[in-house]
Amino acid sequence: MKVAVWDTYVQRIDGKTMHFDILVPDNITDEKTIFGFGESYLNEKPIETKGITINQCTFCHIEKASEEIENSIKRHGFHIIEMEHCN
């Protein structure tokens, strides 16, 4: 499966910036859908944020998904790779 990687930065209320990637099947291009996946992820976190905007979530590239990521996308519709200040 090929996935689109959306590089995402979200401002936390405490001043830190969360950095994570939203991975979706490459045929999903609707930004509202992708932002919705990001918001779903944020709603599961015990961290207060200011939400996702177009300036904070941008398409980065297409890559082949690993089996683990592909299975996650099949279950949830998307996959998150946490990078900075996500916990």
C-alpha positions as CSV (number, residue, x, y, z in Angstrom):
1,M,0.0,0.0,0.0
2,K,1.2,3.5,-0.8
3,V,0.6,6.1,1.8
4,A,0.6,9.9,1.8
5,V,2.6,11.4,4.7
6,W,1.2,14.6,6.2
7,D,3.8,16.5,8.3
8,T,1.9,18.0,11.3
9,Y,2.8,20.5,14.0
10,V,0.3,21.4,16.6
11,Q,0.7,24.1,19.3
12,R,0.1,22.8,22.8
13,I,-1.5,25.0,25.5
14,D,1.7,24.7,27.5
15,G,3.8,26.3,24.7
16,K,5.4,23.1,23.4
17,T,4.8,22.1,19.8
18,M,3.7,18.5,19.0
19,H,5.2,17.0,15.8
20,F,3.6,14.0,14.3
21,D,2.9,12.5,10.8
22,I,-0.5,11.5,9.7
23,L,-0.3,8.6,7.2
24,V,-3.3,7.9,4.9
25,P,-3.9,5.8,1.8
26,D,-2.4,7.9,-1.1
27,N,-5.9,8.1,-2.7
28,I,-7.2,10.2,0.2
29,T,-6.5,13.9,-0.7
30,D,-9.3,15.7,1.0
31,E,-7.7,18.0,3.7
32,K,-10.8,18.1,5.9
33,T,-10.7,14.3,6.1
34,I,-7.0,14.3,6.9
35,F,-7.4,17.0,9.5
36,G,-10.3,15.0,11.0
37,F,-7.9,12.0,11.4
38,G,-5.5,14.4,13.2
39,E,-8.2,15.7,15.4
40,S,-9.3,12.2,16.3
41,Y,-5.8,11.4,17.3
42,L,-5.5,14.6,19.4
43,N,-8.8,13.9,21.1
44,E,-7.3,10.6,22.4
45,K,-4.4,12.5,24.0
46,P,-4.5,14.0,27.5
47,I,-2.9,17.1,26.2
48,E,-4.7,20.4,25.5
49,T,-3.9,21.9,22.0
50,K,-5.1,24.6,19.8
51,G,-6.2,22.1,17.0
52,I,-4.9,21.6,13.5
53,T,-4.9,24.2,10.7
54,I,-3.7,24.2,7.1
55,N,-0.5,25.9,8.1
56,Q,0.3,23.2,10.6
57,C,-0.5,20.1,8.5
58,T,1.0,19.8,5.0
59,F,1.4,17.0,2.5
60,C,5.0,15.8,2.6
61,H,5.5,12.8,0.3
62,I,4.3,9.3,-0.7
63,E,5.9,6.1,0.5
64,K,5.3,2.4,0.7
65,A,3.8,1.4,4.1
66,S,5.2,-1.3,6.3
67,E,2.9,-4.2,7.1
68,E,2.3,-2.8,10.6
69,I,1.3,0.6,9.3
70,E,-0.9,-0.9,6.6
71,N,-2.7,-3.0,9.2
72,S,-3.3,0.1,11.4
73,I,-4.7,2.0,8.4
74,K,-7.0,-0.9,7.6
75,R,-8.3,-0.8,11.2
76,H,-8.5,2.9,11.8
77,G,-8.4,4.6,8.3
78,F,-5.1,6.3,9.2
79,H,-1.9,5.9,11.2
80,I,0.1,8.3,13.4
81,I,3.8,8.4,13.8
82,E,4.7,10.5,16.9
83,M,7.9,12.5,16.7
84,E,8.1,15.3,19.3
85,H,6.1,16.3,22.4
86,C,3.3,13.9,21.8
87,N,3.1,12.6,25.4
